[in-house]
Amino acid sequence: MKNKLMLKDLSDKELQERLEVEQMQLVKMRINHAVSPLENPNVLNTTRKNIARINTEIRMRQISSENSKVE
C-alpha cells in the first residue's frame, strides 16, 4: 500500500526512470540466480510486481490524459 502511494507522487519522468531501474535490476537478479541461487528468490517476484505496479500507474495516467483531451 505504501508503494502505491509513493508511485502516485512521482512525475512521469521519474516513473519511467524507476521502471528502467527495476527492469535492469530484475535482469541482473535473474542472471545471478541462474549462476548461483539467490538467498531469497522471492525478491524476483517482488521486483516483477513492482514493475507491474509502475506500468499500471503509467497506463492509468495515459488513460486519464486521453479522457481529459476528449472532453
C-alpha positions in Angstrom: 0.0 0.0 0.0 2.8 2.4 0.9 4.5 1.7 -2.5 1.2 2.5 -4.3 1.1 5.9 -2.6 4.7 6.6 -3.5 4.1 6.0 -7.2 1.3 8.5 -7.4 3.6 11.2 -6.0 6.2 10.7 -8.8 6.3 12.6 -12.0 6.0 10.8 -15.4 9.8 11.1 -16.0 10.6 9.7 -12.5 8.2 6.8 -13.1 10.0 6.0 -16.4 13.4 6.1 -14.7 12.2 3.9 -11.9 10.8 1.4 -14.4 14.1 1.2 -16.2 16.0 0.7 -12.9 13.6 -2.0 -11.8 13.8 -3.8 -15.1 17.6 -3.8 -15.1 17.6 -5.0 -11.5 15.4 -7.9 -12.5 17.6 -8.9 -15.3 20.7 -8.8 -13.1 18.9 -10.9 -10.4 17.8 -13.5 -12.9 21.4 -13.8 -14.3 22.8 -14.1 -10.7 20.1 -16.6 -9.8 21.0 -18.8 -12.8 24.6 -18.8 -11.9 24.2 -19.3 -8.1 20.9 -19.4 -6.3 19.7 -16.2 -4.6 19.5 -16.2 -0.9 15.8 -15.1 -1.1 14.3 -16.0 -4.5 11.1 -14.2 -3.6 12.8 -11.0 -4.4 12.3 -11.9 -8.1 8.5 -12.0 -7.6 8.6 -8.7 -5.6 10.5 -7.0 -8.3 8.2 -8.3 -11.0 5.2 -7.0 -9.1 6.9 -3.6 -8.6 7.4 -3.4 -12.4 3.7 -4.3 -12.9 2.6 -1.6 -10.4 4.7 1.1 -12.2 3.4 0.0 -15.6 -0.2 0.2 -14.2 0.4 3.7 -12.9 1.8 4.9 -16.2 -1.1 3.4 -18.1 -3.6 4.9 -15.7 -2.1 8.3 -16.4 -2.2 7.8 -20.1 -5.8 6.9 -20.0 -6.7 9.8 -17.8 -4.9 12.2 -20.1 -6.7 10.8 -23.1 -10.0 11.1 -21.4 -9.3 14.8 -20.5 -8.4 15.5 -24.1 -11.7 14.1 -25.4 -13.9 16.1 -23.1 
